[in-house]
Amino acid sequence: SFLLAYFNHAFTQQQLPACKPILAPNMVIPILVFVGLLFIPIGLACYAASNKVFEVVYRYDTKCVPKNMLHNKVGYIQNASINKTCTINLKIPNAMKRPIFIYYQLDRFYQNHRRYATSFNIAQLSDPKEEANADIKDCKPEAYAAKGIPVVPCGLVAWSLFNDTYSFARRPRRAGGIGGVEALRVIKSGISWRSERERLFGKHVYPKNFQNGSLVGGGRLDPRKPLSEQEELMVWMRTAAMPRFRKLYGRVEADLDAGETVAVAVRNSYNSYSFEGGKAVVLSTAGPLGGRNAFLGRAYLVTGMACLVLALLLTLVCLFFPMTEEHLRLR
């Protein structure tokens, strides 16, 4: 019958033909050598590309605090009457070709926390019809303003928007020690992904009741601009996986020479002191693989060298302990 035919089938009885390769040394050793010889040049190329990227990093969270407030940094950042502007000087050790990308770096900020990372509503960001209809319970406590009016954009991610600002001026090194001061224009357009501007953030969705509560988390948004034009928000809401991360602030379309000094006027407004976090400004060029990161090159090099070492060890084992006739019959 049908059941008898089913149970007597080769598939049911697990009798289908299968490939059971036996990894013999004469097959494994060439594969390891090939992978090693392939990965090592790739690793060297990645490492060389990373070394051609120059960056300047300056941590300013303590530098910008007045000496008399170093014992109470939280009080300093929460006191609106204290001037939060400070100037730092960045020495350019190597020539940097345009475009020069500007990042802000945060330490000890866990954007990957589950409660934080899910505190937004994607329907509300893209569709103006969903401003009042969307289920924004995940956005609490930043879901509703006074009288139950929805906050747009809602949630802790948008509420904690980074709001330090930077302005840059160069002091070129000239003969005789005399140099002028030239302002550097920071371009903030095009720092987000095109998919974010065209799909995720709506062209007809405008900020409403944002940062109107008693506790202000971070930066404010221009209520006259749709979310699709507020690229700083888009970059910030792309949550980071690690507690130390960098996010793109803008770019400068100018070349910087070695030995130049760039003066950075920092508006130190973001409260990283409550969680003992650090803040830094980063100037960086870019290479074929992006920013400066030697991990990929090192990973290829380590893997390639490990394959060559394993191939050498297997070769020595085969020379001193050759396969017996019994092992050869298994093939």
C-alpha positions as CSV (number, residue, x, y, z in Angstrom):
1,S,0.0,0.0,0.0
2,F,0.9,3.7,0.1
3,L,2.3,3.5,3.6
4,L,4.4,0.5,2.9
5,A,5.8,2.1,-0.2
6,Y,6.5,5.3,1.7
7,F,8.4,3.5,4.5
8,N,10.4,1.4,2.1
9,H,11.6,4.4,0.1
10,A,15.3,5.1,0.1
11,F,14.7,8.6,1.5
12,T,12.7,7.3,4.5
13,Q,15.3,4.5,5.1
14,Q,18.1,7.1,4.8
15,Q,19.8,5.1,2.0
16,L,20.2,8.0,-0.5
17,P,23.7,8.2,-2.0
18,A,25.9,10.6,-0.2
19,C,29.4,12.0,-0.6
20,K,31.6,11.2,2.3
21,P,35.0,12.7,1.5
22,I,38.0,11.6,3.5
23,L,40.4,14.5,3.9
24,A,43.7,13.1,2.8
25,P,46.9,15.1,3.3
26,N,47.5,15.4,-0.4
27,M,44.3,17.3,-0.7
28,V,44.3,19.3,2.6
29,I,47.9,20.6,2.4
30,P,47.5,22.2,-1.1
31,I,44.2,23.8,0.0
32,L,45.8,25.3,3.1
33,V,48.8,26.6,1.0
34,F,46.4,28.1,-1.5
35,V,44.3,29.9,1.1
36,G,47.5,31.1,2.9
37,L,49.1,32.5,-0.3
38,L,45.8,34.1,-1.2
39,F,45.0,35.7,2.2
40,I,48.4,37.1,3.0
41,P,48.5,39.5,-0.1
42,I,44.9,40.5,0.6
43,G,45.8,41.3,4.2
44,L,48.9,43.3,3.2
45,A,46.8,45.3,0.7
46,C,44.1,46.0,3.3
47,Y,46.7,47.0,5.9
48,A,48.5,49.3,3.5
49,A,45.2,50.9,2.5
50,S,44.4,51.5,6.1
51,N,47.8,53.1,6.8
52,K,47.2,55.6,4.0
53,V,44.2,57.0,5.9
54,F,45.2,59.8,8.3
55,E,43.1,60.9,11.3
56,V,43.3,63.3,14.2
57,V,41.4,62.5,17.4
58,Y,41.0,64.9,20.2
59,R,39.0,64.2,23.4
60,Y,37.5,67.4,24.8
61,D,34.9,66.5,27.4
62,T,37.2,67.4,30.2
63,K,39.2,70.1,28.4
64,C,36.0,72.1,27.9
65,V,35.0,72.1,31.6
66,P,36.2,75.1,33.7
67,K,38.8,74.1,36.3
68,N,36.5,75.3,39.1
69,M,33.8,72.9,37.9
70,L,35.9,69.8,37.3
71,H,34.6,68.3,40.6
72,N,31.0,68.8,39.4
73,K,30.8,68.2,35.7
74,V,27.1,67.3,35.8
75,G,26.3,70.6,37.5
76,Y,28.3,72.4,34.8
77,I,26.6,70.9,31.8
78,Q,23.1,71.4,33.4
79,N,23.7,75.0,34.3
80,A,22.4,77.1,31.4
81,S,24.0,80.3,32.6
82,I,27.6,79.0,32.1
83,N,29.2,79.5,28.7
84,K,29.7,76.1,27.1
85,T,32.0,77.3,24.3
86,C,35.6,76.3,24.2
87,T,38.4,76.3,21.6
88,I,40.8,73.4,21.0
89,N,43.7,73.3,18.6
90,L,44.4,70.2,16.4
91,K,47.9,69.8,15.0
92,I,47.8,68.1,11.6
93,P,50.8,65.7,11.5
94,N,50.3,64.5,7.9
95,A,48.9,66.1,4.8
96,M,45.2,65.4,4.5
97,K,43.5,65.5,1.1
98,R,39.9,66.4,0.5
99,P,37.3,65.4,1.4
100,I,38.1,65.4,5.1
101,F,35.4,63.8,7.2
102,I,34.4,65.1,10.6
103,Y,33.1,62.7,13.2
104,Y,32.0,62.9,16.8
105,Q,33.0,60.1,19.0
106,L,31.2,58.9,22.2
107,D,32.4,56.5,24.8
108,R,30.3,54.4,27.3
109,F,27.1,55.2,25.4
110,Y,25.2,51.9,25.0
111,Q,23.0,52.5,22.0
112,N,22.7,48.7,21.6
113,H,20.7,48.4,24.8
114,R,17.5,46.6,23.9
115,R,15.1,49.1,25.6
116,Y,16.9,52.0,24.0
117,A,17.4,50.5,20.5
118,T,13.6,49.7,20.1
119,S,12.4,53.1,21.4
120,F,11.2,54.5,18.1
121,N,8.3,53.9,15.7
122,I,9.2,53.4,12.1
123,A,5.7,54.0,10.8
124,Q,5.5,57.3,12.4
125,L,8.8,58.4,10.9
126,S,7.8,57.8,7.3
127,D,4.0,58.4,7.1
128,P,2.3,61.6,8.3
129,K,-1.0,59.6,8.5
130,E,0.6,57.5,11.3
131,E,1.5,60.3,13.5
132,A,-1.6,59.9,15.6
133,N,-2.6,56.3,14.6
134,A,0.7,54.5,15.2
135,D,1.1,52.4,18.2
136,I,3.9,54.2,20.0
137,K,3.9,52.4,23.3
138,D,7.5,51.3,22.7
139,C,8.5,55.0,22.7
140,K,7.6,55.6,26.3
141,P,8.4,57.7,28.3
142,E,8.9,59.9,25.3
143,A,5.7,59.0,23.5
144,Y,3.3,61.7,24.4
145,A,3.5,65.4,25.3
146,A,1.0,67.3,27.4
147,K,-2.7,66.3,27.0
148,G,-1.8,63.1,25.3
149,I,-0.5,64.6,22.1
150,P,2.0,62.4,20.3
151,V,5.6,63.4,20.0
152,V,7.1,63.3,16.5
153,P,9.7,61.7,16.3
154,C,9.0,59.7,19.5
155,G,11.3,57.5,21.6
156,L,14.5,57.7,23.5
157,V,16.7,57.4,20.4
158,A,15.5,60.7,18.9
159,W,15.2,62.3,22.3
160,S,18.9,61.8,23.1
161,L,20.0,63.4,19.8
162,F,23.7,64.6,20.0
163,N,23.8,68.4,20.0
164,D,27.5,69.4,20.4
165,T,28.5,71.7,17.5
166,Y,31.8,72.5,15.9
167,S,33.2,75.2,13.8
168,F,36.7,75.1,12.2
169,A,39.4,77.5,11.2
170,R,42.8,76.8,9.8
171,R,46.1,78.5,10.7
172,P,48.4,77.6,7.8
173,R,52.1,77.3,8.5
174,R,54.0,79.9,6.5
175,A,57.5,81.1,6.1
176,G,58.6,83.4,8.9
177,G,56.0,82.0,11.3
178,I,53.3,84.3,10.0
179,G,50.0,82.7,9.0
180,G,46.5,83.8,8.4
181,V,43.2,82.4,9.7
182,E,40.8,80.9,7.3
183,A,37.4,79.5,8.2
184,L,36.6,76.0,7.0
185,R,33.1,75.4,5.8
186,V,31.5,72.2,7.1
187,I,29.1,70.6,4.7
188,K,26.4,68.6,6.5
189,S,24.4,67.5,3.5
190,G,24.8,64.0,2.1
191,I,25.9,62.6,5.4
192,S,23.0,60.1,5.7
193,W,22.1,57.2,3.5
194,R,19.9,57.8,0.4
195,S,17.6,55.0,1.6
196,E,17.0,56.9,4.8
197,R,16.2,60.2,3.0
198,E,13.9,58.6,0.5
199,R,12.2,55.8,2.4
200,L,12.7,55.7,6.1
201,F,12.2,59.4,6.9
202,G,9.1,60.9,5.3
203,K,9.1,64.1,3.2
204,H,5.8,65.2,4.7
205,V,6.6,64.3,8.4
206,Y,7.5,67.3,10.5
207,P,8.7,67.4,14.1
208,K,5.9,68.1,16.6
209,N,6.1,68.5,20.4
210,F,9.7,67.4,20.2
211,Q,11.8,68.2,23.4
212,N,8.9,70.1,24.8
213,G,8.8,68.2,28.1
214,S,10.3,69.1,31.4
215,L,13.4,67.0,30.8
216,V,15.3,67.8,27.6
217,G,17.5,64.9,26.4
218,G,19.6,66.4,23.6
219,G,19.4,68.4,20.5
220,R,16.3,70.1,19.1
221,L,14.9,69.8,15.6
222,D,13.7,72.5,13.2
223,P,9.9,72.1,13.1
224,R,9.8,73.8,9.6
225,K,11.9,71.0,8.0
226,P,10.6,67.6,7.2
227,L,12.4,64.6,8.8
228,S,13.8,63.7,5.3
229,E,15.9,66.8,5.4
230,Q,17.2,66.5,9.0
231,E,20.2,64.3,8.3
232,E,21.8,64.7,11.7
233,L,18.8,62.9,13.2
234,M,19.1,60.1,10.6
235,V,22.8,59.6,11.4
236,W,22.1,59.5,15.1
237,M,19.1,57.1,14.9
238,R,21.3,54.5,13.1
239,T,22.1,52.9,16.4
240,A,25.7,51.7,17.1
241,A,26.6,48.2,18.1
242,M,29.4,49.1,20.5
243,P,29.6,51.5,23.4
244,R,32.4,53.5,21.7
245,F,31.3,54.7,18.3
246,R,31.7,57.5,15.8
247,K,29.0,59.2,13.8
248,L,29.5,61.4,10.8
249,Y,29.1,65.1,11.6
250,G,30.0,66.6,8.2
251,R,32.9,67.0,5.7
252,V,35.3,69.7,4.7
253,E,36.2,70.1,1.0
254,A,39.7,71.5,1.6
255,D,43.2,70.1,1.7
256,L,45.2,70.4,5.0
257,D,49.0,70.5,4.9
258,A,51.3,68.8,7.4
259,G,52.1,71.1,10.2
260,E,49.0,73.2,10.0
261,T,46.9,73.9,13.1
262,V,43.1,73.7,13.0
263,A,41.2,75.7,15.6
264,V,38.0,74.1,16.6
265,A,35.3,76.1,18.4
266,V,33.2,73.5,20.4
267,R,29.8,74.2,21.8
268,N,29.9,71.6,24.6
269,S,26.2,71.0,25.2
270,Y,25.7,67.2,25.3
271,N,25.5,65.7,28.7
272,S,27.9,62.8,28.7
273,Y,29.0,63.4,32.2
274,S,25.9,61.8,33.8
275,F,27.1,58.4,32.6
276,E,30.9,59.2,32.8
277,G,31.2,59.1,29.0
278,G,33.8,60.6,26.8
279,K,33.5,62.9,23.8
280,A,35.9,63.5,21.0
281,V,36.1,65.2,17.7
282,V,37.8,63.3,14.8
283,L,39.2,64.5,11.5
284,S,39.8,61.7,9.0
285,T,40.4,61.1,5.4
286,A,39.0,58.0,3.6
287,G,40.5,55.2,1.6
288,P,39.1,52.5,-0.7
289,L,37.9,50.5,2.4
290,G,36.6,53.6,4.3
291,G,38.2,55.0,7.5
292,R,41.3,53.9,9.3
293,N,40.8,50.3,10.6
294,A,43.6,47.8,10.5
295,F,41.5,44.9,11.8
296,L,40.5,43.5,8.4
297,G,44.1,43.5,7.2
298,R,45.3,41.8,10.4
299,A,42.5,39.2,10.2
300,Y,43.5,38.2,6.7
301,L,47.2,38.1,7.7
302,V,46.6,36.0,10.8
303,T,44.4,33.6,8.9
304,G,46.8,33.3,6.0
305,M,49.8,32.7,8.2
306,A,47.8,30.2,10.3
307,C,47.0,28.2,7.1
308,L,50.6,28.1,6.0
309,V,51.7,27.0,9.5
310,L,49.1,24.2,9.5
311,A,50.2,23.1,6.0
312,L,53.8,23.0,7.2
313,L,52.9,21.0,10.3
314,L,50.8,18.5,8.3
315,T,53.7,18.1,5.8
316,L,56.1,17.3,8.7
317,V,53.6,14.9,10.2
318,C,53.2,13.1,6.9
319,L,57.0,12.9,6.4
320,F,57.7,11.5,9.9
321,F,54.5,9.5,10.3
322,P,53.5,8.4,6.8
323,M,50.0,6.9,6.2
324,T,49.8,3.1,6.6
325,E,48.2,0.7,4.0
326,E,45.1,0.5,6.3
327,H,44.7,4.3,6.1
328,L,45.1,4.2,2.3
329,R,42.4,1.6,1.9
330,L,39.9,3.9,3.6
331,R,40.2,6.3,0.7
